Amino acid sequence: MDCLFCKIVAGEIPARKLYEDDQVIAFHDIGPQAPVHFLVIPKKHISTLNDLSAADTPLAGHILFTAQRLAKEQGCEEGFRVVMNCNDLGGQTVHHIHMHVLGQRQMAWPPG
C-alpha cells in the first residue's frame, strides 16, 4: 500500500512522535498551523471517515480520548481544536483517517 501514514506506522518514514500504543500513533504535523499541532492516527488503515464501520467504534473513541489527553499534556488545558477532514472536498489530503489537534492560539470561526 502506498499510504504515507501507513509508512509512518511501519517506521519506514520518520515522524516526531508524541505517543504510540497498540492502536494509535500521534506525531507533530510537518506544517504546523498553531503552536501546538499534532495528528492522531489509527494504526489500522481506514481511508476516510465514510469507511468507518460499527466495529471501529472503540477505535474512534480511543483516537478522540488520546487527542484529549495529549492536548492537555501539550499545555492546551484552556482550549484546543480537533479537526478530521473527509474526502477531497472536505480537505483530506492523506487518505488514512487522522485527527488534527491544534492549540495554544485563539481559533477563529468559521474555520475556512
N, C-alpha and C positions, 0 to 999 in steps of 0.2 A: 504494500500500500504506500502511496506517495503522499502521506499526510504529515505536514510539518509537526503537528503536536504529537502524533504517534512516534515520530522520530525523537522528540524530546523525551517522551515517556521511556523509550527504549535506550536512552542515553547516547544516541547517535549524533544528536545536536546538543551543544551545551546550553544551559539556562541558569540564571541566577535564582536558584531555588530558595523558597521561603519555608516550604513544608512538603512532606511526602508521606503517604501511608499506603496501604494496600489498594485503596480505591481511587485516590486523587493525588494530584501534584499541584503545587502553587509556586509561581515564579513571577519575577518582576517583568513588566511589559518593556519591550525594547524601544518603544516610542512613547514614554510616559506623558499623559495629559494632565497630571496632577502630581504634587509632591509625593503622594503615595499612589501607585498604580501597579497592581499586580493582577494576575489571572489565576483562576482556579479551574482546573480541567479534570474530567474523569480519565482514568487510565483506559477505560473501555472506549473504543471508538464509536461515537454516535455523531452522525453528520450534522444534524440540525435539531432544534427543539421539536420540530414536527416529527422527528424519528424516535422520540422517547416513547417507551411503552409503559404500561401499568407496572410491569416487572421492574422498571427503572426508578420507581417512586422512592425507595430508600436511598438510592444513589443521588438522586436530585436533592433530597433533603440533606444528605451529607455534604454536597457541594455548597449549599446555602449556609449550613452551620459552620463549615470550615471557613468560608468567606467572612462570616461574622466574627469568629474567634480571632482570625489573623488580622482583621481590621483593628480590633481592639489592641492586639499586640503591637501593631504598627503605629499606635498613637491616635487612632481615629475615634476615640470614645464620644466626641461631640457630634459626630456625624460622618457619613460616607455615602457613596452611591454605588449600587451594583447594577450592571448592565449586561444583558445577554441579547445579542443580535441574532436574528433568524433569517437565513437566506440572503441573497444578494440585495434585494430591495430593502431589507431590514439592516443592511450594512455589514453583514457577515462576510469576512474575507478569508477566514480559515474554516473550512467545513469539518469541524470537530467541535462539539459544543464547548463553550468556555464562558466563564463569568468574569467580567472586568470588575475590579474593586478600586474605586478612586476616592481619595480623601486628602485631608489637610489643606483644603481650599474651599471657598464658597462655591457651591454648584448653582448654575442658572437653570431656569425653566422657561420655556421648553428647551430640551436638550439639543435639538437641532435636526 
